Amino acid sequence: MNSKQDPNEPVTVATLNEAVDAILEGMKKMVGGVRGEMNERFDKVDNRLQRVETEVRFVKDEINGLKADLSTTPSRGEFEELKGKVNKVLSNQIPFIFPITSSIFL
């Protein structure tokens, strides 16, 4: 747009189109800059989210491993029941005396 024009001169379609084009070009630059900045930020957030998802998968795998380990471990009640049975069998046994068959003891 020509800045030497008389301010009282009527606006022509060409002048108006030139002004609109200049405004639109400025808006494109502004939006483009903001868009690029937003895309950059979203990329960073996306990368962080991917790392968190990976870490959550590792934690879930560890929890599942612990569950599997604990599933083969008897509960306290089961342990006490088995301990009682073993103690009962041991208390009902006659003590076994080993016969001395070695020539060292004869």
Secondary structure, 3 states (H helix, E strand, C coil): CCCCCCCCCCCCHHHHHHHHHHHHHHHHHHHHHHHHHHHHHHHHHHHHHHHHHHHHHHHHHHHHHHHHHHHCCCCHHHHHHHHHHHHHHHHHCCCCCCCCCCCCCC
